């Protein structure tokens, strides 16, 4: 749950905002989703504290899933994530796919009006930039007035390509540019999360030595030979990026269907190819990032933004791929910026008859409306903005408050809990939501 903490300091009333973000990366190796991803999503915990889920996948099968009734046309992995998360109130905010590289962003429905400026980008680096099997996909947005960018990458494979991985990462950062005055580049954002199959390997040590260290839980001796850890001391582009300690065994490469490291003819050396890092926008002098050279689970800026990593782990129980998924939960602590919804929708607690099927809404003075805006009626547990029961066009009138009415054709045929959401055509996002309200069975209305 989003939390607000208030205190008084030097006669100034301050408010802190805490946003809990769950990030997952997994190279799924072209496999179909397993039957149950509940543990991977942490839904079995049931604490309800997660505000956003960020899921980065690599090597997703390109087969199109046409089971959805709407025009989204998605893949089986997107569908599986929506099916599991929507009953808990998580809505797909945006997604971006580049061949097998897929990024999904989910948030609690009541946060949607405060996620603004949503944009996505893709950068191909395979075959010299012509092929999208390698590269990066990103999603950026303003979260309660603070800019965040999520970057999912699949970098070149093989032991000898460490320098190429760094060059591709730098190319991705240079090429990805967003519209608007604030945070035009990835590193311009207040917080950046970088994750994916980064493909860095363990240098020098032979396979038997690596496996012995894993079996004896002497992972620290492997950290020192990890290419990404070593690159942090020499690569300028990595300045400011932080990562929690690798307390889990290397996540690649396994025999599919097992927990056994590669026994094929290739006999790939185990490696931490799948990683999650973060970076806070530097406020120190140019070239000197905050906490540079330090590793830990907590980082912050003098501006008050703070990131706390609660855990960083792999999930050995999933065996459909030759990689193990990796996940991490972060708390983002921001100075609170007063931010009202762009559209406020008012509706009664119950619709008892067709005559009750109405609502009023008010737009903020700075909100640019479109004649193509609409208000949708959604059943609690909806998956994305097109998953509505019915909708009506949002009227543009010269008045502070606007009223719209749903016709019988736009109403559900059964009772249940529903939500009204305002869709902005200009921003392609939901910018206003109501609390759940009850619609009674249509049969009682006649």
C-alpha positions, 0 to 999 in steps of 0.5 A: 500500500502507498504510505504517507508519513507526516512530520514537522521540521523547522516549522515546515510541514513535510510529507513523505511518500513510500512506493513499493515496487516489485521487479522481476526479470526472467529469460524464459527461453521460448517456453510457455508460462508455468501453470502457477506464477503465484510464488514468483509474483509474491502473491502468496505473502498476501501483505498487499503492500506492493504498489507496482509490478515491473516484469522484464522478460527475454526470449518470449515466444513470438506466437500471438495469443488471440484468446483475449476478447479485445483488440490488444492481441498479446502473448501468453506471458502477458496474459498469464501475468494479467490473469494472476495480478488483476484479481488483486487490483493490478492494472496493466499500465503499459507494455513494450515488446521488441521481438522476444524482449518484453516489458510489462508495468502494472500498478494498483488501480487507484494509483493510475491517475498519478502515473503520468507522461507514460512513454516507451522506447526500444533499441535494437542492438542485434546484427549491428542494430538491425535485429531486435533479438538483443537490445533494450525496451524501456518505460518511463513515467512520472509517479506522483511527480517524480520521474522513473525509468524502467529499462529491460535489456538483453545484452550479447552472450558469451564469455568473451563479449564483456566489452561488447555488452558495455558498448551495447548498454551505452548505445541503448542509453544514448539512443533512448530519448523521450519527449518532454522537457524533463527527463529526456534521456534514461539517466535524466530520471530521478530513479532508473531501474536496469534489469534483464539478461545482461549476460555477464559471466564469471572470468578466470575460474574453470567450471569445476572451481565455480561449481565447487564454490556454489556447492560450498556456498562460497559465493563471495569468491565468485563475486570478485570474478563477476564481469559486471562487478569488475566493470563497475570499477572501470566503466564510466557508464556504470557510475552510480548504478547500485546492486544488492549482494548476490546471495543466490547461486548463479541463475544460468545455465540449467538443464531445462526441467531441472536444478542441474547446471548445464550437462550438454555438450556446450557445458556453459559455466554457471553465471549471474546473467540475470540482474537487477540494478538501480541508479539515483539521479546525481545531484553531486558535481558532474562525474561524482555520483552519490554513493559511488563505489559503495554497495548496499541495500539503501541509497539516497540523494540529498534531494530526499529521494531514497531507495531501499532494497528489501530482498534480491533473490532467485526462484529455483523452483521454476524449471521451464527455462535454462535460466532462473527468474530473479526478483527484488522488492524496493521501497521508493521514498519521495518528498511528497508533491501535492498532486490532484487527479487530472479528472475527479469522478463522482458517483453514488455508492449504488446503482439501484436502477437505470436512472441511477446509472450516471456520474459527474466529473470535473477536470483540472484547469491544466488538463487538456481534454479531447473530444475522444475522451471517454468514461468506462465502466469496469468490473473490479478486477479488470486487466487494462484500460480496454477491458471495460463493460461499457463506456460513454463519451465524456462531454465537453461543456462550458461548466465546472462539472459535467454529467454523463449517463450510461444507457441500458446497452452499456450496463452489465447484465449482472450485479457486482462491484464496479469502477468508473475510469476516465480515459484521456485520448491525449495521454492514452492513459486513465487519468481519473478513477472512482472507488468501487461501487455496487451495481444491482442485478438488471433483472431487479430494475424492471 
